Amino acid sequence: MPKVSEEHRAKMKGLIYQAALKNFSKNGYANTKMDDIAKTAEVSKGTLYLYFQSKEDLFYHMCKQNQQTLMEIREGLFKNKSNLASDLGKFYDDMVAKEKNTERAWLEGVTESLHNKKIKQMIIQQRKNLDEIVTEFLRQMRTDGGFFRDDVDLRAIARGMIALYNGLTVMRVTNKNDETIKSAWVKTMHAIITGSG
């Protein structure tokens, strides 16, 4: 049996992952079967199970991908106070572009977590991981760019940022005007970070 290259494995994993997102978004997490994902990805069920053992594994992969995206997008931003508004806008645009295919799937997972203990635990862990990642970003902003006084509770700010972004995600998914949502993000975050209205 020929050995499969890492490049091929990564391509297949990505193909299956995208098929899962498409199905979760279109049919809902609970209504999606592994057969549906295999069919959309145009792979055999056996191939599907080589890469992901369950829908929960696919949801976990999405959580990890979203964390990685956040870390990549943040690079190079928020180093200078005079660029704060433009950095907030760029961050928002880049996050929305990268997460466009995962937003509905994420909300489907949140809904599923009301009935599925594994998904609930993944979401709790995802929230803890995001708390850590965003708090560390805020520490870097304090160190590199002089943002935030030393007495500011950065973990509380991080949680507020995450909650704001998640709430705006719900607005985007329900087809509200994206420019209005982006403006809300930039203005609210600017006020929080600078301490002014």
Short mmCIF file of the C-alpha atoms (twelve columns), coordinates in Angstrom:
data_MODEL
# 
_entry.id   MODEL 
# 
loop_
_atom_site.group_PDB 
_atom_site.id 
_atom_site.type_symbol 
_atom_site.label_atom_id 
_atom_site.label_alt_id 
_atom_site.label_comp_id 
_atom_site.label_asym_id 
_atom_site.label_seq_id 
_atom_site.Cartn_x 
_atom_site.Cartn_y 
_atom_site.Cartn_z 
_atom_site.pdbx_PDB_model_num 
ATOM 1   C CA . MET A 1   0.000   0.000  0.000  1 
ATOM 2   C CA . PRO A 2   1.555   3.338  -1.044 1 
ATOM 3   C CA . LYS A 3   2.383   5.846  1.674  1 
ATOM 4   C CA . VAL A 4   0.192   8.982  1.688  1 
ATOM 5   C CA . SER A 5   2.067   12.291 1.751  1 
ATOM 6   C CA . GLU A 6   1.485   14.837 4.496  1 
ATOM 7   C CA . GLU A 7   0.373   17.277 1.820  1 
ATOM 8   C CA . HIS A 8   -2.315  14.843 0.657  1 
ATOM 9   C CA . ARG A 9   -3.432  14.184 4.239  1 
ATOM 10  C CA . ALA A 10  -3.722  17.928 4.919  1 
ATOM 11  C CA . LYS A 11  -5.694  18.412 1.694  1 
ATOM 12  C CA . MET A 12  -8.109  15.586 2.533  1 
ATOM 13  C CA . LYS A 13  -8.562  16.809 6.105  1 
ATOM 14  C CA . GLY A 14  -9.327  20.310 4.834  1 
ATOM 15  C CA . LEU A 15  -11.781 18.987 2.243  1 
ATOM 16  C CA . ILE A 16  -13.670 16.972 4.859  1 
ATOM 17  C CA . TYR A 17  -13.626 19.855 7.316  1 
ATOM 18  C CA . GLN A 18  -15.107 22.254 4.733  1 
ATOM 19  C CA . ALA A 19  -17.790 19.683 3.878  1 
ATOM 20  C CA . ALA A 20  -18.691 19.432 7.567  1 
ATOM 21  C CA . LEU A 21  -18.959 23.215 7.916  1 
ATOM 22  C CA . LYS A 22  -21.202 23.373 4.862  1 
ATOM 23  C CA . ASN A 23  -23.499 20.686 6.275  1 
ATOM 24  C CA . PHE A 24  -23.559 22.084 9.819  1 
ATOM 25  C CA . SER A 25  -24.445 25.529 8.451  1 
ATOM 26  C CA . LYS A 26  -27.086 24.310 6.011  1 
ATOM 27  C CA . ASN A 27  -28.740 21.445 7.916  1 
ATOM 28  C CA . GLY A 28  -27.805 22.110 11.523 1 
ATOM 29  C CA . TYR A 29  -25.396 20.146 13.661 1 
ATOM 30  C CA . ALA A 30  -27.981 17.664 14.974 1 
ATOM 31  C CA . ASN A 31  -29.404 16.956 11.509 1 
ATOM 32  C CA . THR A 32  -26.024 16.373 9.878  1 
ATOM 33  C CA . LYS A 33  -24.869 12.767 9.594  1 
ATOM 34  C CA . MET A 34  -21.338 11.592 8.927  1 
ATOM 35  C CA . ASP A 35  -22.745 10.123 5.685  1 
ATOM 36  C CA . ASP A 36  -23.797 13.643 4.624  1 
ATOM 37  C CA . ILE A 37  -20.288 14.961 5.236  1 
ATOM 38  C CA . ALA A 38  -18.693 12.098 3.295  1 
ATOM 39  C CA . LYS A 39  -21.086 12.659 0.390  1 
ATOM 40  C CA . THR A 40  -20.430 16.423 0.291  1 
ATOM 41  C CA . ALA A 41  -16.662 15.845 0.472  1 
ATOM 42  C CA . GLU A 42  -16.978 13.114 -2.190 1 
ATOM 43  C CA . VAL A 43  -15.030 10.624 -0.078 1 
ATOM 44  C CA . SER A 44  -15.900 7.196  1.247  1 
ATOM 45  C CA . LYS A 45  -17.130 6.901  4.811  1 
ATOM 46  C CA . GLY A 46  -13.977 4.893  5.574  1 
ATOM 47  C CA . THR A 47  -11.814 7.776  4.359  1 
ATOM 48  C CA . LEU A 48  -13.844 10.204 6.434  1 
ATOM 49  C CA . TYR A 49  -13.244 8.150  9.584  1 
ATOM 50  C CA . LEU A 50  -9.486  8.065  8.922  1 
ATOM 51  C CA . TYR A 51  -9.444  11.799 9.565  1 
ATOM 52  C CA . PHE A 52  -12.330 12.446 11.959 1 
ATOM 53  C CA . GLN A 53  -13.981 9.871  14.214 1 
ATOM 54  C CA . SER A 54  -17.143 11.884 14.892 1 
ATOM 55  C CA . LYS A 55  -18.979 15.153 14.406 1 
ATOM 56  C CA . GLU A 56  -17.568 16.186 17.777 1 
ATOM 57  C CA . ASP A 57  -14.044 15.739 16.395 1 
ATOM 58  C CA . LEU A 58  -14.965 18.020 13.503 1 
ATOM 59  C CA . PHE A 59  -16.391 20.634 15.887 1 
ATOM 60  C CA . TYR A 60  -13.230 20.433 18.020 1 
ATOM 61  C CA . HIS A 61  -11.140 20.962 14.882 1 
ATOM 62  C CA . MET A 62  -13.197 24.068 14.118 1 
ATOM 63  C CA . CYS A 63  -12.521 25.437 17.611 1 
ATOM 64  C CA . LYS A 64  -8.774  24.901 17.184 1 
ATOM 65  C CA . GLN A 65  -8.810  26.470 13.715 1 
ATOM 66  C CA . ASN A 66  -10.613 29.546 15.033 1 
ATOM 67  C CA . GLN A 67  -8.011  29.977 17.789 1 
ATOM 68  C CA . GLN A 68  -5.208  29.722 15.224 1 
ATOM 69  C CA . THR A 69  -6.939  32.260 12.978 1 
ATOM 70  C CA . LEU A 70  -7.225  34.708 15.868 1 
ATOM 71  C CA . MET A 71  -3.503  34.440 16.617 1 
ATOM 72  C CA . GLU A 72  -2.548  34.894 12.962 1 
ATOM 73  C CA . ILE A 73  -4.795  37.907 12.386 1 
ATOM 74  C CA . ARG A 74  -3.583  39.728 15.486 1 
ATOM 75  C CA . GLU A 75  0.064   39.664 14.309 1 
ATOM 76  C CA . GLY A 76  1.414   43.137 13.595 1 
ATOM 77  C CA . LEU A 77  -1.631  45.004 14.897 1 
ATOM 78  C CA . PHE A 78  -2.137  47.180 17.985 1 
ATOM 79  C CA . LYS A 79  1.460   48.323 18.350 1 
ATOM 80  C CA . ASN A 80  0.733   52.040 18.124 1 
ATOM 81  C CA . LYS A 81  -2.073  54.044 19.723 1 
ATOM 82  C CA . SER A 82  -2.396  56.348 16.712 1 
ATOM 83  C CA . ASN A 83  -3.362  53.342 14.542 1 
ATOM 84  C CA . LEU A 84  -5.950  51.965 16.975 1 
ATOM 85  C CA . ALA A 85  -9.109  52.669 14.937 1 
ATOM 86  C CA . SER A 86  -7.619  51.359 11.676 1 
ATOM 87  C CA . ASP A 87  -6.181  48.295 13.455 1 
ATOM 88  C CA . LEU A 88  -9.579  47.549 14.994 1 
ATOM 89  C CA . GLY A 89  -11.203 47.811 11.555 1 
ATOM 90  C CA . LYS A 90  -8.569  45.605 9.913  1 
ATOM 91  C CA . PHE A 91  -8.835  43.034 12.693 1 
ATOM 92  C CA . TYR A 92  -12.618 42.940 12.302 1 
ATOM 93  C CA . ASP A 93  -12.501 42.648 8.506  1 
ATOM 94  C CA . ASP A 94  -9.893  39.882 8.622  1 
ATOM 95  C CA . MET A 95  -11.750 37.915 11.307 1 
ATOM 96  C CA . VAL A 96  -15.050 38.143 9.442  1 
ATOM 97  C CA . ALA A 97  -13.409 37.074 6.172  1 
ATOM 98  C CA . LYS A 98  -11.666 34.101 7.788  1 
ATOM 99  C CA . GLU A 99  -14.639 32.993 9.898  1 
ATOM 100 C CA . LYS A 100 -17.338 33.516 7.276  1 
ATOM 101 C CA . ASN A 101 -17.682 29.761 6.728  1 
ATOM 102 C CA . THR A 102 -17.603 28.882 10.430 1 
ATOM 103 C CA . GLU A 103 -20.025 31.387 11.983 1 
ATOM 104 C CA . ARG A 104 -23.243 29.446 11.374 1 
ATOM 105 C CA . ALA A 105 -21.537 26.147 12.211 1 
ATOM 106 C CA . TRP A 106 -20.307 27.659 15.500 1 
ATOM 107 C CA . LEU A 107 -23.805 28.834 16.425 1 
ATOM 108 C CA . GLU A 108 -25.170 25.386 15.549 1 
ATOM 109 C CA . GLY A 109 -22.600 23.911 17.933 1 
ATOM 110 C CA . VAL A 110 -23.608 26.321 20.680 1 
ATOM 111 C CA . THR A 111 -27.230 25.226 20.233 1 
ATOM 112 C CA . GLU A 112 -26.174 21.565 20.252 1 
ATOM 113 C CA . SER A 113 -24.262 22.112 23.503 1 
ATOM 114 C CA . LEU A 114 -27.602 22.427 25.293 1 
ATOM 115 C CA . HIS A 115 -28.096 18.685 24.683 1 
ATOM 116 C CA . ASN A 116 -24.595 17.334 24.039 1 
ATOM 117 C CA . LYS A 117 -22.151 17.162 26.962 1 
ATOM 118 C CA . LYS A 118 -19.095 16.665 24.732 1 
ATOM 119 C CA . ILE A 119 -19.854 19.775 22.711 1 
ATOM 120 C CA . LYS A 120 -20.627 21.715 25.896 1 
ATOM 121 C CA . GLN A 121 -17.220 20.785 27.328 1 
ATOM 122 C CA . MET A 122 -15.524 21.801 24.068 1 
ATOM 123 C CA . ILE A 123 -17.231 25.189 24.148 1 
ATOM 124 C CA . ILE A 124 -16.266 25.711 27.800 1 
ATOM 125 C CA . GLN A 125 -12.660 24.815 26.955 1 
ATOM 126 C CA . GLN A 126 -12.751 27.050 23.869 1 
ATOM 127 C CA . ARG A 127 -13.926 29.941 26.029 1 
ATOM 128 C CA . LYS A 128 -11.083 29.342 28.511 1 
ATOM 129 C CA . ASN A 129 -8.551  29.172 25.682 1 
ATOM 130 C CA . LEU A 130 -9.871  32.379 24.137 1 
ATOM 131 C CA . ASP A 131 -9.747  34.105 27.537 1 
ATOM 132 C CA . GLU A 132 -6.054  33.204 27.757 1 
ATOM 133 C CA . ILE A 133 -5.231  34.151 24.162 1 
ATOM 134 C CA . VAL A 134 -7.015  37.514 24.246 1 
ATOM 135 C CA . THR A 135 -5.704  38.378 27.729 1 
ATOM 136 C CA . GLU A 136 -2.172  37.705 26.475 1 
ATOM 137 C CA . PHE A 137 -2.817  39.923 23.429 1 
ATOM 138 C CA . LEU A 138 -3.936  42.715 25.745 1 
ATOM 139 C CA . ARG A 139 -0.776  42.266 27.846 1 
ATOM 140 C CA . GLN A 140 1.274   42.599 24.661 1 
ATOM 141 C CA . MET A 141 -0.671  45.737 23.746 1 
ATOM 142 C CA . ARG A 142 0.152   47.146 27.182 1 
ATOM 143 C CA . THR A 143 3.847   46.266 26.836 1 
ATOM 144 C CA . ASP A 144 4.397   47.067 23.148 1 
ATOM 145 C CA . GLY A 145 2.040   49.978 22.582 1 
ATOM 146 C CA . GLY A 146 1.411   51.521 25.967 1 
ATOM 147 C CA . PHE A 147 -2.277  50.608 25.958 1 
ATOM 148 C CA . PHE A 148 -4.071  50.156 29.306 1 
ATOM 149 C CA . ARG A 149 -2.984  51.323 32.724 1 
ATOM 150 C CA . ASP A 150 -1.369  48.780 35.044 1 
ATOM 151 C CA . ASP A 151 -4.454  48.645 37.269 1 
ATOM 152 C CA . VAL A 152 -6.828  47.613 34.415 1 
ATOM 153 C CA . ASP A 153 -8.176  44.053 34.734 1 
ATOM 154 C CA . LEU A 154 -7.157  42.696 31.326 1 
ATOM 155 C CA . ARG A 155 -8.958  39.378 31.789 1 
ATOM 156 C CA . ALA A 156 -12.254 41.222 32.325 1 
ATOM 157 C CA . ILE A 157 -11.591 43.337 29.218 1 
ATOM 158 C CA . ALA A 158 -10.779 40.159 27.245 1 
ATOM 159 C CA . ARG A 159 -14.058 38.550 28.283 1 
ATOM 160 C CA . GLY A 160 -15.968 41.671 27.315 1 
ATOM 161 C CA . MET A 161 -14.268 41.767 23.909 1 
ATOM 162 C CA . ILE A 162 -15.119 38.126 23.262 1 
ATOM 163 C CA . ALA A 163 -18.727 38.669 24.343 1 
ATOM 164 C CA . LEU A 164 -19.037 41.728 22.111 1 
ATOM 165 C CA . TYR A 165 -17.583 39.899 19.101 1 
ATOM 166 C CA . ASN A 166 -19.846 36.887 19.695 1 
ATOM 167 C CA . GLY A 167 -22.904 39.113 19.939 1 
ATOM 168 C CA . LEU A 168 -21.963 40.879 16.713 1 
ATOM 169 C CA . THR A 169 -21.521 37.462 15.087 1 
ATOM 170 C CA . VAL A 170 -25.150 36.672 15.884 1 
ATOM 171 C CA . MET A 171 -26.133 39.976 14.258 1 
ATOM 172 C CA . ARG A 172 -24.092 39.154 11.126 1 
ATOM 173 C CA . VAL A 173 -25.623 35.683 10.845 1 
ATOM 174 C CA . THR A 174 -29.109 37.172 11.074 1 
ATOM 175 C CA . ASN A 175 -28.259 39.393 8.075  1 
ATOM 176 C CA . LYS A 176 -27.897 42.766 9.694  1 
ATOM 177 C CA . ASN A 177 -25.922 45.469 7.857  1 
ATOM 178 C CA . ASP A 178 -22.263 44.534 8.228  1 
ATOM 179 C CA . GLU A 179 -20.950 48.112 8.050  1 
ATOM 180 C CA . THR A 180 -23.176 49.042 11.001 1 
ATOM 181 C CA . ILE A 181 -21.855 46.030 12.906 1 
ATOM 182 C CA . LYS A 182 -18.236 46.846 12.055 1 
ATOM 183 C CA . SER A 183 -18.786 50.430 13.212 1 
ATOM 184 C CA . ALA A 184 -20.213 49.146 16.513 1 
ATOM 185 C CA . TRP A 185 -17.119 46.954 16.973 1 
ATOM 186 C CA . VAL A 186 -14.620 49.713 16.203 1 
ATOM 187 C CA . LYS A 187 -16.342 52.419 18.276 1 
ATOM 188 C CA . THR A 188 -17.045 50.194 21.286 1 
ATOM 189 C CA . MET A 189 -13.559 48.688 21.357 1 
ATOM 190 C CA . HIS A 190 -11.952 52.092 20.844 1 
ATOM 191 C CA . ALA A 191 -13.904 53.456 23.836 1 
ATOM 192 C CA . ILE A 192 -12.961 50.444 25.994 1 
ATOM 193 C CA . ILE A 193 -9.281  50.562 25.085 1 
ATOM 194 C CA . THR A 194 -8.838  54.322 25.353 1 
ATOM 195 C CA . GLY A 195 -11.249 54.837 28.227 1 
ATOM 196 C CA . SER A 196 -13.146 57.507 26.303 1 
ATOM 197 C CA . GLY A 197 -16.582 57.627 24.640 1 
# 
